[in-house]
């Protein structure tokens, strides 16, 4: 797909961060966009910044709700006449050790970060097949490459997104659907993900937010541009930020020996001992 002009794109998590700039970038290149988010205030801000008239429609959507996603797919097709591009971007963060986090928090992360991607893919895929081609872009993370202390739930979701997406890409090629598939692995991005994050210990929320800010090396605008360029090139894996390239290489070069390095690197942020 060399151009987005005249295409119809679906973007989840469009109320802020990478999602917002995906919407703005797609509109700037002539696409029509169905932008969704559970955050209606943020979604309205995105629409205000876009000012793209009838080429942009916004929808309140909770990607943790399977039935809502399938209904959303039908609504978008009815509103736009079809779909060419799907960006499953919505996501949340959680800090909590395996022993400390609650079942509810683990389910919350998996429902949004993994099942939101799965249902978003499966709901729109038949429409792309009927269209005769298109592209699906699923957002994983650099935490889809390495395990990180206090990030087991997020790791589980992002590793799962990576496996799901890489298998899907091969299936689309085997079946000759003409549908491209990309998996995105952002490093630290300057977004508001900490605002919607959870921790197993509420007292740690401020420190968790600081730790996320500390590793943010790339702006969401630049991240979105990297994603769109990667889609045009039908990249299987889209890495965002210099840290993403390092963390992609680390386990491939060191195998499990990367783990002591990660443990040491997170000792002053994610895993520092609690004050007594």
C-alpha positions in Angstrom: 0.0 0.0 0.0 2.0 3.0 -1.3 -0.7 5.6 -0.5 -3.4 6.1 2.1 -5.4 8.5 -0.1 -9.0 7.4 -0.5 -8.5 4.5 2.0 -10.7 3.9 5.1 -8.7 3.4 8.3 -9.8 2.2 11.8 -7.8 3.5 14.8 -8.4 2.4 18.4 -7.0 4.3 21.3 -7.3 7.5 19.2 -8.0 9.8 22.2 -4.3 10.5 22.9 -0.7 9.5 22.2 0.2 7.4 19.2 -3.4 6.8 18.3 -4.1 10.5 18.0 -1.2 11.1 15.7 -2.1 8.1 13.6 -5.4 9.7 13.0 -3.9 13.1 12.1 -1.3 11.4 9.9 -3.8 9.3 8.0 -6.1 12.3 7.5 -3.2 14.4 6.2 -2.6 11.8 3.6 -6.1 11.7 2.3 -7.6 8.8 4.2 -11.0 8.6 6.0 -10.7 7.5 9.6 -13.0 5.8 12.1 -11.3 6.9 15.4 -12.4 5.2 18.7 -11.5 5.4 22.4 -13.1 4.8 25.7 -12.0 8.3 26.6 -14.6 10.6 25.0 -12.9 13.8 26.2 -9.6 12.8 24.6 -11.4 11.7 21.5 -13.1 15.0 21.1 -9.7 16.7 21.5 -8.4 14.6 18.6 -11.3 15.5 16.5 -10.8 19.2 17.2 -7.1 19.0 16.3 -8.0 17.1 13.1 -10.8 19.3 11.7 -11.2 16.9 8.8 -15.0 17.2 8.3 -16.8 14.1 7.0 -13.6 12.1 6.6 -13.4 11.6 10.3 -15.9 9.9 12.6 -15.4 9.2 16.2 -16.8 6.4 18.3 -16.8 5.6 22.0 -15.4 2.0 22.2 -14.2 -0.2 25.1 -11.9 -2.7 23.4 -12.3 -5.0 26.4 -15.9 -5.6 25.3 -15.9 -8.3 22.5 -19.4 -7.7 21.4 -18.9 -3.9 21.3 -15.9 -4.4 18.9 -17.9 -6.6 16.5 -20.8 -4.2 16.6 -18.3 -1.4 15.9 -16.9 -3.2 12.9 -20.4 -3.4 11.4 -21.1 0.2 12.2 -17.9 1.5 10.6 -18.5 -0.5 7.4 -22.0 0.9 7.3 -20.8 4.4 7.8 -17.8 4.3 5.4 -18.8 1.5 2.9 -15.8 -0.6 3.8 -12.4 -0.8 5.6 -8.9 -0.9 4.3 -6.6 -0.4 7.3 -7.0 -1.4 10.9 -4.7 -0.1 13.7 -5.3 -2.0 17.0 -3.5 0.5 19.1 -5.4 0.9 22.4 -3.5 -0.3 25.5 -3.0 0.1 29.2 -0.1 -0.5 31.7 0.1 -2.2 35.0 2.9 -2.4 37.6 2.6 -5.4 40.0 4.6 -8.5 40.8 3.1 -11.9 40.1 2.5 -12.3 43.9 1.0 -8.9 44.4 -1.2 -8.1 41.5 -4.9 -9.0 41.7 -6.8 -11.3 39.3 -8.9 -8.4 38.4 -5.9 -6.3 37.3 -4.4 -9.2 35.4 -7.7 -9.7 33.6 -8.0 -5.9 32.9 -4.6 -5.9 31.1 -5.2 -9.0 29.1 -8.7 -7.9 28.1 -7.5 -4.6 26.7 -3.9 -5.3 25.5 -4.4 -8.8 24.2 -8.0 -9.6 23.6 -8.7 -6.1 22.4 -6.2 -6.8 19.6 -7.5 -10.2 18.9 -11.2 -9.2 18.7 -10.3 -6.0 16.7 -8.4 -8.2 14.2 -11.1 -10.9 13.9 -14.0 -8.4 13.7 -12.5 -6.4 10.8 -10.7 -9.2 9.0 -13.7 -10.5 7.0 -14.3 -6.9 5.8 -10.7 -6.6 4.6 -11.0 -9.9 2.8 -14.2 -8.8 1.1 -12.4 -5.6 0.1 -9.7 -7.7 -1.7 -6.8 -6.5 0.5 -5.7 -4.1 3.1 -3.5 -4.0 6.2 -3.8 -4.8 9.9 -1.4 -3.2 12.3 -1.2 -4.5 15.9 0.7 -2.7 18.6 2.9 -4.9 20.9 5.8 -3.4 22.8 9.5 -3.8 23.4 8.1 -5.8 26.4 7.1 -8.3 23.7 10.8 -9.0 23.4 12.0 -9.3 27.0 10.6 -10.2 30.4 10.7 -7.4 33.0 10.2 -7.6 36.8 6.8 -6.2 37.9 5.6 -6.3 34.3 4.5 -10.0 34.0 0.9 -9.1 33.0 2.0 -6.6 30.4 4.7 -8.9 29.2 2.1 -11.7 28.8 -0.2 -9.5 26.7 2.5 -8.1 24.5 4.3 -11.4 23.9 0.9 -12.8 23.0 0.1 -10.0 20.6 3.5 -10.6 18.9 2.8 -14.3 18.4 -0.7 -13.8 17.3 0.3 -11.1 14.8 3.3 -12.9 13.3 1.1 -16.1 12.8 -1.6 -14.0 11.2 0.8 -12.4 8.7 1.9 -15.8 7.5 -1.7 -17.0 7.2 -2.6 -14.1 5.1 0.3 -14.8 2.8 -0.4 -18.5 2.6 -4.1 -17.8 1.8 -3.2 -15.1 -0.8 -5.6 -12.5 0.7 -3.6 -9.5 -0.3 -3.7 -8.3 3.4 -0.5 -7.1 4.9 0.1 -7.5 8.7 2.5 -5.6 10.9 3.5 -5.9 14.5 4.6 -2.7 16.2 7.1 -2.6 19.0 7.4 0.9 20.5 10.2 1.6 23.0 9.6 4.5 25.5 7.0 6.9 24.0 6.1 10.2 25.6 2.4 9.4 26.0 -0.3 9.6 28.7 -0.3 5.8 29.3 0.7 6.4 32.9 -2.5 8.3 33.5 -4.6 5.2 32.9 -2.1 2.7 34.4 -2.6 0.7 37.6 -0.3 -0.5 40.3 -0.7 -3.3 42.8 0.3 -0.7 45.4 -1.5 2.7 44.9 1.3 4.4 46.8 3.7 3.5 44.0 1.6 5.2 41.3 3.7 8.3 41.3 7.0 6.4 41.1 5.6 4.2 38.3 4.6 7.3 36.3 8.1 8.7 36.8 9.7 5.5 35.7 7.6 5.5 32.5 8.5 9.1 31.8 12.2 8.4 32.4 12.4 5.9 29.6 10.4 7.9 27.1 12.7 8.6 24.1 10.3 9.1 21.2 7.4 11.5 20.7 4.0 10.0 19.7 4.0 12.1 16.5 7.3 10.5 15.4 6.1 7.1 16.5 3.0 7.4 14.4 5.0 8.5 11.4 7.3 5.5 11.8 4.2 3.2 11.9 2.6 4.7 8.8 5.9 4.4 6.9 6.3 0.8 8.0 2.8 0.0 6.8 3.5 1.5 3.4 6.5 -0.8 3.1 4.6 -3.8 4.5 7.1 -4.3 7.3 6.4 -7.4 9.3 8.0 -5.8 12.4 8.0 -2.1 13.1 10.5 -0.9 15.7 10.0 2.5 17.2 12.9 4.4 18.9 16.6 3.5 19.4 15.7 1.6 22.6 13.5 -0.7 20.6 16.4 -1.8 18.4 18.6 -2.5 21.5 15.9 -4.5 23.2 15.1 -6.4 20.1 18.8 -7.4 19.7 19.4 -8.2 23.4 17.7 -11.6 23.8 18.8 -12.7 20.3 22.4 -12.0 21.1 22.5 -13.1 24.8 19.6 -15.6 25.1 18.4 -15.8 28.7 21.6 -14.0 29.9 19.8 -10.7 29.1 17.8 -11.2 32.3 20.5 -10.0 34.8 21.0 -6.9 32.7 17.3 -6.1 32.8 17.1 -6.9 36.5 19.9 -4.5 37.2 18.6 -1.8 34.9 15.2 -1.7 36.6 16.5 -1.9 40.2 16.1 1.8 40.8 12.8 2.2 39.1 10.4 -0.8 38.8 11.9 -3.1 41.4 13.4 -0.9 44.1 12.6 -2.1 47.7 9.5 -0.6 49.4 10.1 1.8 52.2 9.2 0.2 55.6 
